[in-house]
């Protein structure tokens, strides 16, 4: 719709990009109920060539307006329901301390496993059979897991 509108209004390619980013920011801001996040995601992620600074204001306006209209019709409830947590006893903190020790170790193991697979396994597979087959093997292994 944005491309069609840009053709009818005889806009330049830069104005067409700004129109595209504003539309994407509006959609992202409304669906994820995060107007500023939708605007910044559209500008930084969708348009990868360069940061489109001229699109900041139109994207923010588009995202805020679409978020406002969305909440007008569907309400302001969070997307994901979060149960209410209540702290009852200081002994519960022991589990949080254990979790604080386990999570960094799990993250460290994840990164080490990823680097091992990338440099020790897939680089050798890529050198032997090529990039396409190494990528296919990685996708197959991921599907099996």
N, CA, C and O atoms as CSV, one atom per row, in Angstrom:
chain,resi,resn,atom,element,x,y,z
A,1,UNK,N,N,0.833,-1.183,0.000
A,1,UNK,CA,C,0.000,0.000,0.000
A,1,UNK,C,C,0.880,1.249,0.000
A,1,UNK,O,O,0.593,2.228,-0.689
A,2,UNK,N,N,1.967,1.195,0.793
A,2,UNK,CA,C,2.866,2.344,0.842
A,2,UNK,C,C,3.547,2.593,-0.487
A,2,UNK,O,O,3.705,3.745,-0.894
A,3,UNK,N,N,3.956,1.529,-1.175
A,3,UNK,CA,C,4.590,1.674,-2.483
A,3,UNK,C,C,3.598,2.218,-3.499
A,3,UNK,O,O,3.946,3.094,-4.292
A,4,UNK,N,N,2.384,1.721,-3.490
A,4,UNK,CA,C,1.342,2.197,-4.404
A,4,UNK,C,C,1.048,3.672,-4.155
A,4,UNK,O,O,0.930,4.459,-5.095
A,5,UNK,N,N,0.932,4.036,-2.881
A,5,UNK,CA,C,0.664,5.426,-2.532
A,5,UNK,C,C,1.816,6.327,-2.966
A,5,UNK,O,O,1.591,7.433,-3.457
A,6,UNK,N,N,3.047,5.854,-2.787
A,6,UNK,CA,C,4.209,6.639,-3.199
A,6,UNK,C,C,4.234,6.838,-4.712
A,6,UNK,O,O,4.628,7.904,-5.185
A,7,UNK,N,N,3.824,5.839,-5.472
A,7,UNK,CA,C,3.763,5.986,-6.932
A,7,UNK,C,C,2.682,6.980,-7.324
A,7,UNK,O,O,2.910,7.820,-8.195
A,8,UNK,N,N,1.519,6.906,-6.705
A,8,UNK,CA,C,0.425,7.817,-7.036
A,8,UNK,C,C,0.757,9.269,-6.680
A,8,UNK,O,O,0.361,10.196,-7.386
A,9,UNK,N,N,1.487,9.454,-5.579
A,9,UNK,CA,C,1.854,10.802,-5.155
A,9,UNK,C,C,3.160,11.281,-5.782
A,9,UNK,O,O,3.598,12.405,-5.539
A,10,UNK,N,N,3.793,10.400,-6.610
A,10,UNK,CA,C,5.054,10.696,-7.294
A,10,UNK,C,C,6.147,11.110,-6.305
A,10,UNK,O,O,6.801,12.140,-6.468
A,11,UNK,N,N,6.325,10.278,-5.275
A,11,UNK,CA,C,7.343,10.544,-4.265
A,11,UNK,C,C,8.692,9.995,-4.717
A,11,UNK,O,O,8.758,9.084,-5.543
A,12,UNK,N,N,9.764,10.557,-4.168
A,12,UNK,CA,C,11.113,10.070,-4.484
A,12,UNK,C,C,11.365,8.750,-3.761
A,12,UNK,O,O,10.577,8.330,-2.914
A,13,UNK,N,N,12.479,8.103,-4.111
A,13,UNK,CA,C,12.784,6.817,-3.463
A,13,UNK,C,C,13.073,7.002,-1.976
A,13,UNK,O,O,12.763,6.122,-1.174
A,14,UNK,N,N,13.663,8.134,-1.601
A,14,UNK,CA,C,13.920,8.391,-0.179
A,14,UNK,C,C,12.608,8.573,0.580
A,14,UNK,O,O,12.449,8.049,1.683
A,15,UNK,N,N,11.680,9.306,-0.001
A,15,UNK,CA,C,10.376,9.490,0.646
A,15,UNK,C,C,9.602,8.183,0.695
A,15,UNK,O,O,8.840,7.943,1.631
A,16,UNK,N,N,9.794,7.341,-0.305
A,16,UNK,CA,C,9.155,6.026,-0.314
A,16,UNK,C,C,9.696,5.160,0.821
A,16,UNK,O,O,8.936,4.445,1.474
A,17,UNK,N,N,11.018,5.222,1.059
A,17,UNK,CA,C,11.614,4.458,2.170
A,17,UNK,C,C,11.069,4.942,3.508
A,17,UNK,O,O,10.760,4.133,4.384
A,18,UNK,N,N,10.951,6.254,3.668
A,18,UNK,CA,C,10.415,6.800,4.920
A,18,UNK,C,C,8.970,6.347,5.120
A,18,UNK,O,O,8.565,6.030,6.239
A,19,UNK,N,N,8.200,6.317,4.046
A,19,UNK,CA,C,6.818,5.843,4.124
A,19,UNK,C,C,6.774,4.361,4.516
A,19,UNK,O,O,5.940,3.953,5.324
A,20,UNK,N,N,7.671,3.566,3.942
A,20,UNK,CA,C,7.753,2.142,4.278
A,20,UNK,C,C,8.123,1.945,5.741
A,20,UNK,O,O,7.506,1.139,6.438
A,21,UNK,N,N,9.131,2.681,6.209
A,21,UNK,CA,C,9.557,2.550,7.601
A,21,UNK,C,C,8.466,3.009,8.562
A,21,UNK,O,O,8.287,2.418,9.626
A,22,UNK,N,N,7.742,4.050,8.196
A,22,UNK,CA,C,6.651,4.522,9.061
A,22,UNK,C,C,5.536,3.492,9.156
A,22,UNK,O,O,4.968,3.286,10.229
A,23,UNK,N,N,5.219,2.846,8.039
A,23,UNK,CA,C,4.198,1.799,8.065
A,23,UNK,C,C,4.628,0.600,8.890
A,23,UNK,O,O,3.842,0.042,9.656
A,24,UNK,N,N,5.893,0.207,8.727
A,24,UNK,CA,C,6.403,-0.923,9.518
A,24,UNK,C,C,6.438,-0.572,11.000
A,24,UNK,O,O,6.096,-1.400,11.843
A,25,UNK,N,N,6.846,0.648,11.318
A,25,UNK,CA,C,6.882,1.070,12.724
A,25,UNK,C,C,5.485,1.075,13.330
A,25,UNK,O,O,5.309,0.699,14.489
A,26,UNK,N,N,4.493,1.498,12.556
A,26,UNK,CA,C,3.117,1.486,13.059
A,26,UNK,C,C,2.639,0.079,13.345
A,26,UNK,O,O,2.022,-0.172,14.380
A,27,UNK,N,N,2.918,-0.838,12.437
A,27,UNK,CA,C,2.509,-2.225,12.640
A,27,UNK,C,C,3.203,-2.857,13.830
A,27,UNK,O,O,2.564,-3.518,14.648
A,28,UNK,N,N,4.520,-2.655,13.930
A,28,UNK,CA,C,5.268,-3.244,15.044
A,28,UNK,C,C,4.854,-2.636,16.378
A,28,UNK,O,O,4.703,-3.350,17.370
A,29,UNK,N,N,4.672,-1.323,16.402
A,29,UNK,CA,C,4.283,-0.665,17.654
A,29,UNK,C,C,2.930,-1.109,18.158
A,29,UNK,O,O,2.715,-1.235,19.363
A,30,UNK,N,N,2.008,-1.349,17.221
A,30,UNK,CA,C,0.665,-1.763,17.638
A,30,UNK,C,C,0.638,-3.225,18.062
A,30,UNK,O,O,0.097,-3.555,19.117
A,31,UNK,N,N,1.210,-4.091,17.258
A,31,UNK,CA,C,1.137,-5.527,17.547
A,31,UNK,C,C,1.872,-5.890,18.830
A,31,UNK,O,O,1.365,-6.667,19.640
A,32,UNK,N,N,3.069,-5.328,19.020
A,32,UNK,CA,C,3.851,-5.673,20.209
A,32,UNK,C,C,3.597,-4.725,21.379
A,32,UNK,O,O,4.210,-4.855,22.439
A,33,UNK,N,N,2.689,-3.773,21.178
A,33,UNK,CA,C,2.307,-2.823,22.219
A,33,UNK,C,C,3.519,-2.111,22.815
A,33,UNK,O,O,3.653,-1.967,24.030
A,34,UNK,N,N,4.393,-1.674,21.913
A,34,UNK,CA,C,5.598,-0.955,22.308
A,34,UNK,C,C,5.880,0.108,21.251
A,34,UNK,O,O,6.647,-0.141,20.321
A,35,UNK,N,N,5.271,1.292,21.377
A,35,UNK,CA,C,5.392,2.279,20.308
A,35,UNK,C,C,6.828,2.726,20.024
A,35,UNK,O,O,7.224,2.810,18.861
A,36,UNK,N,N,7.600,3.009,21.049
A,36,UNK,CA,C,8.971,3.445,20.812
A,36,UNK,C,C,9.819,2.297,20.277
A,36,UNK,O,O,10.656,2.488,19.395
A,37,UNK,N,N,9.594,1.110,20.816
A,37,UNK,CA,C,10.326,-0.057,20.321
A,37,UNK,C,C,10.002,-0.369,18.873
A,37,UNK,O,O,10.888,-0.753,18.110
A,38,UNK,N,N,8.751,-0.211,18.485
A,38,UNK,CA,C,8.364,-0.437,17.095
A,38,UNK,C,C,9.029,0.542,16.160
A,38,UNK,O,O,9.484,0.162,15.081
A,39,UNK,N,N,9.092,1.812,16.562
A,39,UNK,CA,C,9.714,2.832,15.724
A,39,UNK,C,C,11.205,2.583,15.568
A,39,UNK,O,O,11.733,2.647,14.457
A,40,UNK,N,N,11.887,2.301,16.668
A,40,UNK,CA,C,13.335,2.084,16.589
A,40,UNK,C,C,13.682,0.784,15.869
A,40,UNK,O,O,14.677,0.725,15.147
A,41,UNK,N,N,12.874,-0.253,16.057
A,41,UNK,CA,C,13.125,-1.505,15.352
A,41,UNK,C,C,12.973,-1.316,13.856
A,41,UNK,O,O,13.786,-1.823,13.083
A,42,UNK,N,N,11.968,-0.609,13.446
A,42,UNK,CA,C,11.763,-0.379,12.016
A,42,UNK,C,C,12.936,0.384,11.419
A,42,UNK,O,O,13.404,0.049,10.330
A,43,UNK,N,N,13.409,1.393,12.112
A,43,UNK,CA,C,14.481,2.223,11.568
A,43,UNK,C,C,15.817,1.481,11.558
A,43,UNK,O,O,16.557,1.564,10.578
A,44,UNK,N,N,16.132,0.761,12.625
A,44,UNK,CA,C,17.449,0.145,12.736
A,44,UNK,C,C,17.535,-1.228,12.091
A,44,UNK,O,O,18.542,-1.540,11.455
A,45,UNK,N,N,16.525,-2.044,12.235
A,45,UNK,CA,C,16.615,-3.432,11.788
A,45,UNK,C,C,16.136,-3.607,10.357
A,45,UNK,O,O,16.817,-4.240,9.550
A,46,UNK,N,N,14.985,-3.059,10.035
A,46,UNK,CA,C,14.413,-3.281,8.713
A,46,UNK,C,C,15.239,-2.602,7.637
A,46,UNK,O,O,15.473,-3.187,6.580
A,47,UNK,N,N,15.684,-1.386,7.884
A,47,UNK,CA,C,16.473,-0.662,6.897
A,47,UNK,C,C,17.939,-0.785,7.290
A,47,UNK,O,O,18.424,0.008,8.097
A,48,UNK,N,N,18.655,-1.759,6.738
A,48,UNK,CA,C,19.994,-2.095,7.190
A,48,UNK,C,C,21.111,-1.246,6.576
A,48,UNK,O,O,22.197,-1.168,7.152
A,49,UNK,N,N,20.881,-0.624,5.452
A,49,UNK,CA,C,21.966,0.061,4.760
A,49,UNK,C,C,22.552,1.200,5.588
A,49,UNK,O,O,23.773,1.342,5.666
A,50,UNK,N,N,21.721,1.988,6.188
A,50,UNK,CA,C,22.172,3.129,6.954
A,50,UNK,C,C,21.037,3.525,7.892
A,50,UNK,O,O,19.869,3.238,7.631
A,51,UNK,N,N,21.390,4.170,8.956
A,51,UNK,CA,C,20.368,4.652,9.889
A,51,UNK,C,C,19.635,5.805,9.219
A,51,UNK,O,O,20.235,6.837,8.918
A,52,UNK,N,N,18.371,5.635,8.991
A,52,UNK,CA,C,17.568,6.635,8.292
A,52,UNK,C,C,17.080,7.653,9.313
A,52,UNK,O,O,15.994,7.503,9.872
A,53,UNK,N,N,17.885,8.697,9.560
A,53,UNK,CA,C,17.557,9.653,10.613
A,53,UNK,C,C,16.315,10.487,10.287
A,53,UNK,O,O,15.610,10.933,11.192
A,54,UNK,N,N,16.049,10.694,9.005
A,54,UNK,CA,C,14.871,11.475,8.639
A,54,UNK,C,C,13.574,10.727,8.943
A,54,UNK,O,O,12.503,11.333,8.978
A,55,UNK,N,N,13.661,9.424,9.161
A,55,UNK,CA,C,12.468,8.619,9.388
A,55,UNK,C,C,12.113,8.489,10.866
A,55,UNK,O,O,11.105,7.866,11.199
A,56,UNK,N,N,12.911,9.057,11.751
A,56,UNK,CA,C,12.645,8.889,13.185
A,56,UNK,C,C,11.305,9.498,13.568
A,56,UNK,O,O,10.456,8.818,14.145
A,57,UNK,N,N,11.108,10.761,13.255
A,57,UNK,CA,C,9.872,11.432,13.660
A,57,UNK,C,C,8.631,10.815,13.013
A,57,UNK,O,O,7.665,10.542,13.725
A,58,UNK,N,N,8.611,10.580,11.681
A,58,UNK,CA,C,7.419,9.930,11.119
A,58,UNK,C,C,7.173,8.529,11.679
A,58,UNK,O,O,6.023,8.121,11.842
A,59,UNK,N,N,8.239,7.796,11.972
A,59,UNK,CA,C,8.073,6.443,12.516
A,59,UNK,C,C,7.518,6.484,13.932
A,59,UNK,O,O,6.650,5.684,14.281
A,60,UNK,N,N,8.006,7.399,14.741
A,60,UNK,CA,C,7.500,7.516,16.114
A,60,UNK,C,C,6.031,7.937,16.101
A,60,UNK,O,O,5.218,7.388,16.844
A,61,UNK,N,N,5.696,8.913,15.257
A,61,UNK,CA,C,4.293,9.355,15.173
A,61,UNK,C,C,3.399,8.214,14.704
A,61,UNK,O,O,2.329,7.990,15.271
A,62,UNK,N,N,3.828,7.495,13.677
A,62,UNK,CA,C,3.051,6.369,13.159
A,62,UNK,C,C,2.869,5.286,14.218
A,62,UNK,O,O,1.778,4.741,14.385
A,63,UNK,N,N,3.938,4.988,14.919
A,63,UNK,CA,C,3.878,3.935,15.926
A,63,UNK,C,C,2.980,4.325,17.099
A,63,UNK,O,O,2.210,3.500,17.592
A,64,UNK,N,N,3.072,5.564,17.543
A,64,UNK,CA,C,2.243,6.017,18.671
A,64,UNK,C,C,0.770,6.056,18.279
A,64,UNK,O,O,-0.092,5.649,19.057
A,65,UNK,N,N,0.480,6.545,17.072
A,65,UNK,CA,C,-0.921,6.606,16.626
A,65,UNK,C,C,-1.497,5.199,16.472
A,65,UNK,O,O,-2.623,4.941,16.898
A,66,UNK,N,N,-0.733,4.287,15.867
A,66,UNK,CA,C,-1.250,2.930,15.697
A,66,UNK,C,C,-1.413,2.227,17.037
A,66,UNK,O,O,-2.374,1.484,17.231
A,67,UNK,N,N,-0.482,2.453,17.967
A,67,UNK,CA,C,-0.609,1.877,19.310
A,67,UNK,C,C,-1.859,2.418,20.004
A,67,UNK,O,O,-2.596,1.663,20.639
A,68,UNK,N,N,-2.094,3.715,19.883
A,68,UNK,CA,C,-3.270,4.327,20.519
A,68,UNK,C,C,-4.566,3.764,19.950
A,68,UNK,O,O,-5.500,3.470,20.696
A,69,UNK,N,N,-4.622,3.615,18.635
A,69,UNK,CA,C,-5.822,3.041,18.022
A,69,UNK,C,C,-6.005,1.575,18.405
A,69,UNK,O,O,-7.126,1.129,18.652
A,70,UNK,N,N,-4.910,0.833,18.455
A,70,UNK,CA,C,-4.977,-0.575,18.829
A,70,UNK,C,C,-5.506,-0.729,20.252
A,70,UNK,O,O,-6.387,-1.550,20.508
A,71,UNK,N,N,-4.964,0.064,21.177
A,71,UNK,CA,C,-5.420,-0.049,22.567
A,71,UNK,C,C,-6.834,0.480,22.743
A,71,UNK,O,O,-7.540,0.060,23.660
A,72,UNK,N,N,-7.256,1.389,21.883
A,72,UNK,CA,C,-8.637,1.874,21.941
A,72,UNK,C,C,-9.618,0.738,21.667
A,72,UNK,O,O,-10.664,0.650,22.310
A,73,UNK,N,N,-9.284,-0.129,20.717
A,73,UNK,CA,C,-10.182,-1.229,20.352
A,73,UNK,C,C,-9.948,-2.496,21.165
A,73,UNK,O,O,-10.904,-3.207,21.474
A,74,UNK,N,N,-8.702,-2.794,21.516
A,74,UNK,CA,C,-8.393,-4.069,22.159
A,74,UNK,C,C,-7.986,-3.958,23.618
A,74,UNK,O,O,-7.790,-4.980,24.276
A,75,UNK,N,N,-7.855,-2.770,24.132
A,75,UNK,CA,C,-7.506,-2.607,25.538
A,75,UNK,C,C,-6.007,-2.586,25.765
A,75,UNK,O,O,-5.215,-2.775,24.842
A,76,UNK,N,N,-5.636,-2.353,27.015
A,76,UNK,CA,C,-4.222,-2.207,27.358
A,76,UNK,C,C,-3.664,-3.388,28.134
A,76,UNK,O,O,-2.617,-3.271,28.771
A,77,UNK,N,N,-4.347,-4.519,28.090
A,77,UNK,CA,C,-3.848,-5.705,28.791
A,77,UNK,C,C,-2.515,-6.132,28.190
A,77,UNK,O,O,-2.307,-5.977,26.987
A,78,UNK,N,N,-1.604,-6.669,29.009
A,78,UNK,CA,C,-0.327,-7.155,28.460
A,78,UNK,C,C,-0.551,-8.307,27.486
A,78,UNK,O,O,-1.546,-9.026,27.570
A,79,UNK,N,N,0.387,-8.468,26.567
A,79,UNK,CA,C,0.283,-9.544,25.578
A,79,UNK,C,C,0.346,-10.897,26.273
A,79,UNK,O,O,-0.463,-11.784,26.001
A,80,UNK,N,N,1.304,-11.046,27.162
A,80,UNK,CA,C,1.492,-12.311,27.867
A,80,UNK,C,C,1.099,-12.123,29.326
A,80,UNK,O,O,1.556,-11.193,29.990
A,81,UNK,N,N,0.254,-13.011,29.812
A,81,UNK,CA,C,-0.162,-12.937,31.205
A,81,UNK,C,C,0.974,-13.351,32.130
A,81,UNK,O,O,1.608,-14.386,31.919
A,82,UNK,N,N,1.225,-12.561,33.131
A,82,UNK,CA,C,2.281,-12.852,34.089
A,82,UNK,C,C,1.621,-13.106,35.434
A,82,UNK,O,O,0.904,-12.244,35.941
A,83,UNK,N,N,1.851,-14.270,36.016
A,83,UNK,CA,C,1.223,-14.528,37.317
A,83,UNK,C,C,1.813,-13.633,38.407
A,83,UNK,O,O,2.950,-13.171,38.306
A,84,UNK,N,N,1.038,-13.407,39.420
A,84,UNK,CA,C,1.486,-12.563,40.524
A,84,UNK,C,C,2.374,-13.400,41.446
A,84,UNK,O,O,1.970,-14.459,41.926
A,85,UNK,N,N,3.587,-12.907,41.681
A,85,UNK,CA,C,4.522,-13.579,42.573
A,85,UNK,C,C,4.564,-12.837,43.895
A,85,UNK,O,O,4.622,-11.608,43.938
A,86,UNK,N,N,4.534,-13.599,44.960
A,86,UNK,CA,C,4.537,-13.010,46.288
A,86,UNK,C,C,5.690,-13.617,47.076
A,86,UNK,O,O,5.875,-14.833,47.094
A,87,UNK,N,N,6.450,-12.762,47.717
A,87,UNK,CA,C,7.566,-13.197,48.550
A,87,UNK,C,C,7.041,-13.467,49.956
A,87,UNK,O,O,6.483,-12.583,50.606
A,88,UNK,N,N,7.231,-14.720,50.421
A,88,UNK,CA,C,6.682,-15.100,51.727
A,88,UNK,C,C,7.748,-15.294,52.795
A,88,UNK,O,O,7.548,-14.920,53.951
A,89,UNK,N,N,8.884,-15.881,52.412
A,89,UNK,CA,C,9.844,-16.315,53.405
A,89,UNK,C,C,11.261,-16.046,52.902
A,89,UNK,O,O,11.539,-16.279,51.725
A,90,UNK,N,N,12.156,-15.567,53.747
A,90,UNK,CA,C,13.532,-15.308,53.304
A,90,UNK,C,C,14.267,-16.564,52.818
A,90,UNK,O,O,15.256,-16.455,52.093
A,91,UNK,N,N,13.800,-17.738,53.204
A,91,UNK,CA,C,14.439,-18.972,52.732
A,91,UNK,C,C,14.272,-19.163,51.223
A,91,UNK,O,O,15.014,-19.935,50.615
A,92,UNK,N,N,13.319,-18.477,50.623
A,92,UNK,CA,C,13.150,-18.546,49.178
A,92,UNK,C,C,14.351,-17.958,48.448
A,92,UNK,O,O,14.618,-18.319,47.301
A,93,UNK,N,N,15.066,-17.069,49.093
A,93,UNK,CA,C,16.215,-16.425,48.459
A,93,UNK,C,C,17.325,-17.427,48.124
A,93,UNK,O,O,18.121,-17.183,47.218
A,94,UNK,N,N,17.383,-18.531,48.835
A,94,UNK,CA,C,18.406,-19.550,48.566
A,94,UNK,C,C,18.277,-20.050,47.130
A,94,UNK,O,O,19.285,-20.246,46.450
A,95,UNK,N,N,17.061,-20.256,46.670
A,95,UNK,CA,C,16.854,-20.734,45.302
A,95,UNK,C,C,17.244,-19.680,44.276
A,95,UNK,O,O,17.739,-20.013,43.199
A,96,UNK,N,N,17.023,-18.412,44.603
A,96,UNK,CA,C,17.413,-17.351,43.687
A,96,UNK,C,C,18.933,-17.214,43.616
A,96,UNK,O,O,19.475,-16.909,42.553
A,97,UNK,N,N,19.616,-17.433,44.720
A,97,UNK,CA,C,21.081,-17.424,44.713
A,97,UNK,C,C,21.598,-18.583,43.856
A,97,UNK,O,O,22.525,-18.415,43.063
A,98,UNK,N,N,20.987,-19.759,44.028
A,98,UNK,CA,C,21.388,-20.903,43.198
A,98,UNK,C,C,21.130,-20.615,41.721
A,98,UNK,O,O,21.957,-20.952,40.873
A,99,UNK,N,N,20.007,-20.005,41.410
A,99,UNK,CA,C,19.699,-19.644,40.031
A,99,UNK,C,C,20.697,-18.627,39.498
A,99,UNK,O,O,21.087,-18.692,38.332
A,100,UNK,N,N,21.113,-17.689,40.341
A,100,UNK,CA,C,22.098,-16.683,39.930
A,100,UNK,C,C,23.453,-17.315,39.642
A,100,UNK,O,O,24.220,-16.776,38.844
A,101,UNK,N,N,23.760,-18.427,40.262
A,101,UNK,CA,C,25.017,-19.121,39.983
A,101,UNK,C,C,24.914,-20.040,38.769
A,101,UNK,O,O,25.890,-20.207,38.037
A,102,UNK,N,N,23.758,-20.631,38.550
A,102,UNK,CA,C,23.574,-21.570,37.448
A,102,UNK,C,C,23.422,-20.860,36.105
A,102,UNK,O,O,23.944,-21.339,35.098
A,103,UNK,N,N,22.729,-19.746,36.073
A,103,UNK,CA,C,22.471,-19.056,34.797
A,103,UNK,C,C,23.743,-18.601,34.082
A,103,UNK,O,O,23.852,-18.832,32.877
A,104,UNK,N,N,24.716,-17.964,34.752
A,104,UNK,CA,C,25.951,-17.615,34.036
A,104,UNK,C,C,26.709,-18.839,33.533
A,104,UNK,O,O,27.314,-18.799,32.462
A,105,UNK,N,N,26.678,-19.914,34.295
A,105,UNK,CA,C,27.340,-21.138,33.842
A,105,UNK,C,C,26.656,-21.715,32.607
A,105,UNK,O,O,27.322,-22.189,31.687
A,106,UNK,N,N,25.337,-21.672,32.590
A,106,UNK,CA,C,24.606,-22.157,31.418
A,106,UNK,C,C,24.898,-21.278,30.206
A,106,UNK,O,O,25.063,-21.795,29.101
A,107,UNK,N,N,24.966,-19.966,30.389
A,107,UNK,CA,C,25.303,-19.061,29.297
A,107,UNK,C,C,26.714,-19.298,28.791
A,107,UNK,O,O,26.949,-19.299,27.583
A,108,UNK,N,N,27.646,-19.497,29.695
A,108,UNK,CA,C,29.032,-19.767,29.312
A,108,UNK,C,C,29.128,-21.069,28.521
A,108,UNK,O,O,29.827,-21.140,27.511
A,109,UNK,N,N,28.416,-22.104,28.990
A,109,UNK,CA,C,28.423,-23.390,28.274
A,109,UNK,C,C,27.787,-23.259,26.888
A,109,UNK,O,O,28.252,-23.875,25.929
A,110,UNK,N,N,26.741,-22.468,26.784
A,110,UNK,CA,C,26.088,-22.259,25.494
A,110,UNK,C,C,27.068,-21.626,24.505
A,110,UNK,O,O,27.189,-22.078,23.367
A,111,UNK,N,N,27.759,-20.588,24.943
A,111,UNK,CA,C,28.706,-19.906,24.059
A,111,UNK,C,C,29.865,-20.827,23.689
A,111,UNK,O,O,30.286,-20.857,22.533
A,112,UNK,N,N,30.383,-21.574,24.656
A,112,UNK,CA,C,31.492,-22.505,24.367
A,112,UNK,C,C,31.051,-23.591,23.390
A,112,UNK,O,O,31.804,-23.949,22.485
A,113,UNK,N,N,29.847,-24.116,23.563
A,113,UNK,CA,C,29.336,-25.145,22.655
A,113,UNK,C,C,29.160,-24.573,21.258
A,113,UNK,O,O,29.521,-25.221,20.276
A,114,UNK,N,N,28.612,-23.371,21.153
A,114,UNK,CA,C,28.418,-22.725,19.860
A,114,UNK,C,C,29.754,-22.515,19.159
A,114,UNK,O,O,29.883,-22.820,17.974
A,115,UNK,N,N,30.743,-22.002,19.872
A,115,UNK,CA,C,32.061,-21.775,19.262
A,115,UNK,C,C,32.717,-23.089,18.864
A,115,UNK,O,O,33.337,-23.175,17.804
A,116,UNK,N,N,32.588,-24.112,19.701
A,116,UNK,CA,C,33.170,-25.413,19.361
A,116,UNK,C,C,32.556,-25.955,18.078
A,116,UNK,O,O,33.273,-26.393,17.179
A,117,UNK,N,N,31.219,-25.925,17.994
A,117,UNK,CA,C,30.559,-26.437,16.799
A,117,UNK,C,C,30.924,-25.625,15.567
A,117,UNK,O,O,31.122,-26.182,14.488
A,118,UNK,N,N,31.014,-24.316,15.725
A,118,UNK,CA,C,31.319,-23.474,14.578
A,118,UNK,C,C,32.747,-23.681,14.094
A,118,UNK,O,O,32.965,-23.899,12.903
A,119,UNK,N,N,33.711,-23.619,14.985
A,119,UNK,CA,C,35.107,-23.641,14.570
A,119,UNK,C,C,35.679,-25.051,14.429
A,119,UNK,O,O,36.529,-25.282,13.570
A,120,UNK,N,N,35.237,-25.980,15.244
A,120,UNK,CA,C,35.820,-27.326,15.189
A,120,UNK,C,C,35.068,-28.269,14.259
A,120,UNK,O,O,35.673,-29.151,13.651
A,121,UNK,N,N,33.760,-28.093,14.145
A,121,UNK,CA,C,32.971,-29.027,13.345
A,121,UNK,C,C,32.622,-28.433,11.985
A,121,UNK,O,O,32.998,-28.987,10.951
A,122,UNK,N,N,31.912,-27.319,11.979
A,122,UNK,CA,C,31.377,-26.810,10.720
A,122,UNK,C,C,32.426,-26.184,9.816
A,122,UNK,O,O,32.260,-26.207,8.596
A,123,UNK,N,N,33.492,-25.629,10.362
A,123,UNK,CA,C,34.561,-25.129,9.483
A,123,UNK,C,C,35.215,-26.274,8.724
A,123,UNK,O,O,35.541,-26.130,7.545
A,124,UNK,N,N,35.408,-27.411,9.389
A,124,UNK,CA,C,35.987,-28.571,8.707
A,124,UNK,C,C,35.017,-29.138,7.669
A,124,UNK,O,O,35.431,-29.516,6.573
A,125,UNK,N,N,33.739,-29.196,8.010
A,125,UNK,CA,C,32.739,-29.682,7.059
A,125,UNK,C,C,32.662,-28.734,5.863
A,125,UNK,O,O,32.577,-29.191,4.723
A,126,UNK,N,N,32.690,-27.439,6.102
A,126,UNK,CA,C,32.645,-26.457,5.024
A,126,UNK,C,C,33.852,-26.578,4.106
A,126,UNK,O,O,33.723,-26.468,2.887
A,127,UNK,N,N,35.023,-26.803,4.688
A,127,UNK,CA,C,36.224,-26.947,3.862
A,127,UNK,C,C,36.166,-28.200,2.997
A,127,UNK,O,O,36.701,-28.210,1.889
A,128,UNK,N,N,35.525,-29.251,3.488
A,128,UNK,CA,C,35.475,-30.517,2.735
A,128,UNK,C,C,34.376,-30.544,1.685
A,128,UNK,O,O,34.617,-30.957,0.552
A,129,UNK,N,N,33.149,-30.100,2.051
A,129,UNK,CA,C,32.021,-30.268,1.123
A,129,UNK,C,C,31.424,-28.956,0.638
A,129,UNK,O,O,30.570,-28.977,-0.248
A,130,UNK,N,N,31.834,-27.828,1.177
A,130,UNK,CA,C,31.320,-26.544,0.729
A,130,UNK,C,C,30.323,-25.944,1.711
A,130,UNK,O,O,29.791,-26.614,2.596
A,131,UNK,N,N,30.096,-24.660,1.514
A,131,UNK,CA,C,29.232,-23.906,2.425
A,131,UNK,C,C,27.785,-24.375,2.373
A,131,UNK,O,O,27.133,-24.476,3.412
A,132,UNK,N,N,27.274,-24.663,1.182
A,132,UNK,CA,C,25.872,-25.049,1.043
A,132,UNK,C,C,25.570,-26.337,1.825
A,132,UNK,O,O,24.560,-26.414,2.524
A,133,UNK,N,N,26.438,-27.337,1.707
A,133,UNK,CA,C,26.185,-28.606,2.400
A,133,UNK,C,C,26.419,-28.489,3.898
A,133,UNK,O,O,25.748,-29.159,4.683
A,134,UNK,N,N,27.365,-27.644,4.305
A,134,UNK,CA,C,27.573,-27.430,5.739
A,134,UNK,C,C,26.350,-26.749,6.346
A,134,UNK,O,O,25.936,-27.083,7.456
A,135,UNK,N,N,25.769,-25.790,5.613
A,135,UNK,CA,C,24.555,-25.124,6.086
A,135,UNK,C,C,23.388,-26.107,6.137
A,135,UNK,O,O,22.599,-26.097,7.082
A,136,UNK,N,N,23.283,-26.954,5.116
A,136,UNK,CA,C,22.212,-27.959,5.103
A,136,UNK,C,C,22.365,-28.929,6.267
A,136,UNK,O,O,21.375,-29.303,6.895
A,137,UNK,N,N,23.587,-29.335,6.560
A,137,UNK,CA,C,23.830,-30.243,7.680
A,137,UNK,C,C,23.456,-29.577,9.007
A,137,UNK,O,O,22.857,-30.210,9.877
A,138,UNK,N,N,23.810,-28.310,9.157
A,138,UNK,CA,C,23.441,-27.583,10.381
A,138,UNK,C,C,21.933,-27.475,10.537
A,138,UNK,O,O,21.408,-27.640,11.637
A,139,UNK,N,N,21.236,-27.199,9.443
A,139,UNK,CA,C,19.777,-27.131,9.499
A,139,UNK,C,C,19.150,-28.475,9.826
A,139,UNK,O,O,18.187,-28.549,10.590
A,140,UNK,N,N,19.702,-29.550,9.240
A,140,UNK,CA,C,19.203,-30.885,9.535
A,140,UNK,C,C,19.416,-31.255,10.988
A,140,UNK,O,O,18.526,-31.817,11.627
A,141,UNK,N,N,20.590,-30.945,11.515
A,141,UNK,CA,C,20.886,-31.249,12.931
A,141,UNK,C,C,19.961,-30.455,13.848
A,141,UNK,O,O,19.486,-30.973,14.858
A,142,UNK,N,N,19.709,-29.213,13.498
A,142,UNK,CA,C,18.806,-28.398,14.314
A,142,UNK,C,C,17.387,-28.960,14.274
A,142,UNK,O,O,16.696,-28.993,15.292
A,143,UNK,N,N,16.957,-29.402,13.089
A,143,UNK,CA,C,15.633,-30.003,12.978
A,143,UNK,C,C,15.507,-31.285,13.775
A,143,UNK,O,O,14.458,-31.549,14.363
A,144,UNK,N,N,16.562,-32.083,13.801
A,144,UNK,CA,C,16.539,-33.329,14.568
A,144,UNK,C,C,16.475,-33.038,16.068
A,144,UNK,O,O,15.770,-33.717,16.814
A,145,UNK,N,N,17.225,-32.014,16.497
A,145,UNK,CA,C,17.201,-31.663,17.927
A,145,UNK,C,C,15.825,-31.148,18.307
A,145,UNK,O,O,15.594,-30.799,19.465
